[in-house]
Amino acid sequence: MSGGFLTHISNLIKESNIVIEIIDARRPDETRNPSLEKQVKSKGKKLLIVMNKADLVKDKKLLEQKKSDIMQTTRAKVVFVSALQKDGMNMIRKEIGMIKGNETEKETIIGIIGYPNVGKSTLINSLAGKGRGRVATSRKAGLTRGLSRIKVTDNVYLIDSPGIIPFKEEEFNLFLVESKNPNQLKDPELVAIKLVEYLGKERIMKAYKLDEEKATKADEDEIIELIAEKKNMLKKGGIADYKKGARELLEKYQRHEI
């Protein structure tokens, strides 16, 4: 992480009584930050890990196992939520209340950390409720700048942090966790090829209803060309527009349609 991020995060942890780390339930390992978890613990602060977008995970058994593993390694409470659907908000409030205990007279500061687009702003808005200084939300990474303080109740405040982006992280991994959208990629075509490898041809074939015989024999590049042909993204002479096909695949993935 850059020095600016480190300064912001260190200040957030210092000011907070409780730190909530939000991770993507679909990519828990990629969106966790163990070094920050250790920093929170070393400062004697309480840690709550929220696995957001849990409603998008099909394999619930695997999700429960991952939750158990994280709890065992961090010794922190882990909860499932869907911030967008507001499922699990009461569970978070309950855990915050249990961590706070009976210290009703003291001001409680809750710091929020997490990668861009894991749902930090949406979760803050859900917890703060209507008319309490809501945070702007966007699918564009890096919307939040600096630290923002939001009042929840008379004695409870949330502090939002900038998105945590690992220094020199591979571009494909940043795309997978939605820290970068297709417009922010330096090499979207290469990321699209890796995405074909990652998802597997069968999954893409089903999503786009590609010709099974052609798709089975195709390599990653040819799969992208088949997508362009299917979506009628053609250049002069009826040649598949490879760049448009790659972008189509990337955008469809980040819309959670594959």
N, C-alpha and C positions, 0 to 999 in steps of 0.2 A: 504494500500500500504506500501511497505517497505520503510525504511529511504532513501535508495539509489534512488528509484523512486521519492520520494517526493523532494529530493534535485535537481534532474535533472529537474523535472517539475517546481519547483519554479524558478530555474534559467532561464528556457525557457520563462516563463511568464514575468519575470523581463526584459529580453532582447528584447522581442517582442513588436511591435506596434499593430499587429493584431494576434489573435490566431484562428486557424481553428481546430475545433473539428470534426473528422470524425467518423460517426457512421454507423452501418449496417442497411440499410433501412428495412431489413427483421426482425430485432430484435432491434428496436430503443430504447426501454426502457432498455434492458439488456446491450446495448453498450454505453449508455450515461453515463456521470459522472457529475451529478449535483453539487457536491462539487467543482470540478475543474471549472465548469462554473461560480459558484459564486466567486471563487478566481480570475478568469480573470476579472470579472466585478468589484470586490472590488479594484483591482489594477488600474482601469481606462483604461483597455485595451479593444479594440474592439473584439467582438466575432462573428465568422461566423461558422455556423453548416452545415456540408456537409453530406447529407444522401446518402451514396455510395451503389452501387449494386441495385439501384432502378429498374433496368431493370428486376431483378429477382423476383420482387413483382407482384403477379397477381392481387390483389385487389387494384386498383389505387385509388378508392374512400377512402378506409381506410387509404391509404398512405397519401393522401391529408389532411385527418382529423388529422392524427398524426403530420404532418408538422405544421398545424394550431395550434395544442395544444402546441407544442414545442415553436413556435414563441411567443405564448401568455405568457407562463411561463418564458421564458428566455429573452424576448424582444430583441432577436437576429435574424438576417437574416438566413433563412434556404433554402438551395438549394438541388435539386436532381441531382445526377450524376451517371454515370457508368464509373469509372476511367479506367477499363480494356478496354472498348470500346471507351473511350475518349469522351463520350457524356456528355455535361454539363461543359466542361472545360472553354469554352468561358464565361459561366454564372459566374463561379468562378472568372475569370479574371476581369469581369465587376464589380462584387461586391467588389473585392479588390481595383479596381480603384476608385469606389465611396467612399469607406472607407478612402482611401488615400487622396482624394480630390486633391487640386492643389499643394501639397507639393512635387513637382518633384525634388527639389534640395536635399531634405533630404533622408537619407538612410531609407528604410522601411524593417523591419524584420518581417517575418511571421512565427509564431510558429505552428507546426503541432502536435496535440495530438490525441490519440485514442487507443483503444484496439488492441492487436496483430491481424493481418489478417482482419482488417476492410478495408484495402486497402491504408494505408498511403504511403507506398513506391511507389506503382503504381501511385497514384495521384501526388506525388512529381515528378516522372519521366515525367508524362504527362504535368505538369505545366512548368517544367524546359526545356523540349524539348531536342532534340538530341545534344549530345556533351557538356552538361553543368554539368558534374559531377553527372551522374545518380546514383541512389541508387539501390543496389542489391535487388531483390525481391525473395520471396520464400514462399511456403505454410507452412513452418516450423515456428512455433511461436517463437518470441524472437530473430529474426535475427539481428535487429538493436540494437546497444549498444551505450550508451552515447548520446551526442548531435552531430549531423552532420549539417554543414552549407553548403548550396547549392546556388550558384549564379543563379538568373533567368534573370535579366537585370542589367544594370549598377548600379542602386540604389535599387534593390529589391533582398532580400535573403530569403530563406526558412531555417528554423531550424527544423530538425526531432528530435523526442523524442523516448525513449524506449517505448515498449508497456506498457500500464497501466493495471496491473492486480490487481484486488481487493484482499486484504489480507483475507485469509481463505474463499475464495469464493467456493461454492459447485462445485465439479468437473463436474457434468452434465451441469451446466450453462456455464462453461468455454468451454466445448465441443460444446455446441449449438452456441456460438458466434465465434467458430473456434480459440479460444485462446489456445486450446489443441487439438492435433490430436490423433488418436487412439494409436499411439506408445507412447504417453506421459501420457496416462491414467493409474492410479494405479489399477483401477478395471473396465476394458473395458466391461466385461460381465454385470455388474450392470448398467453401462451407457447405454448399448444396451437395457436392459429391460426397463429402463426409457424412452428410445427413442421410443420403441414400444408403450408405454402408451401415450407419447406426440403426436406422429403422428397419432395413431389410426390404428387398424388392416386393415380397408378398403383401406387406402392409401398404406400400405405396400403390401397388397394382390394384388393390381393393379400394383404396381411397379415391383413385381417379378412374376406376373401371377401365384399366388399360387392356389392350389385347393380350390375352394370357400367353399365347404362343410367342409373340414378339418380346414381351417383357421378360419371360423366362430365359430367353437367349441373350438378352441385352446386358451390357455392362452398365456401370454407374452413369457414365456420360450419355449413353443411349437412352437410359431411363428418363433423364432430364429432357432429351429431345422428344421422347414419346409424350411426355407431359405437355410440352409446347405444342405438339401436333394436336393432342386431345383438346387443348384449350384454344385451338385455332390461332396460336401465336406464331405467325409465319412471316418470313421475309419475302422479297421478290423471288419469283420462281418456285414458290411453295416450300422453301427451305425452312426448317424449324428454327425459331429464334431461341438460341440456347440461353442467352442472358435472361430473357423474359421467362423462360421455363424454369430456370434456377430460382429467380425471384418469386415466382408463383409457388414453388415448393416451400421456400423459406417462410413466406407469409402465411401459407396454409397451416404450417406447423405451429407458428406462433399464435395463430387464431384457435389452436387446440382442436383442429379439424382432422388431424391424423393421429 
